Amino acid sequence: MPQGLQCFDENGKIIVDLTDKQLTAFKSITIGEAVAPKSVQDYFGADRIGLPLTMPGIHPETTVAFVTGRQVGTQKNVVGMQRCFVSITAADTYVLSCFEQAPLATDTLLFYKFR
């Protein structure tokens, strides 16, 4: 079985397959580093959508990104955690958005490039 991100519909049919043979790690950065010099709370503000950030070398057609953090009560890293997601909006530009609460400054942004 390939390893990577795979999503299935309710019938077990694969609808997204981003396996390790299709992606290569590009960049890893903490959310605190990404939004500096602002704090995480100042970056997200009341509307929970941050301002555009810059990452040279990314593009919406060739790059995907995820936010990971510690799962509450465990030592496991999990993707998303229903707190924050990444939108690559243009070449070299992305935006972070969050739902229920802002992510931690130590949560990590992972960028992957398609081969």
Buried (B, 14 or more C-beta within 10 A) or exposed (E): EEEBBEEEEEEEEEEEEBEEEBBEEBBEBBBBEBBEEBEBEEBBEEEBEBEEBEBEEBEEEBBBBBBBBBEEEEEEEBEBBEBBBBBBEEBBBBBBBBEEEBBBBEBBBBBBBEE
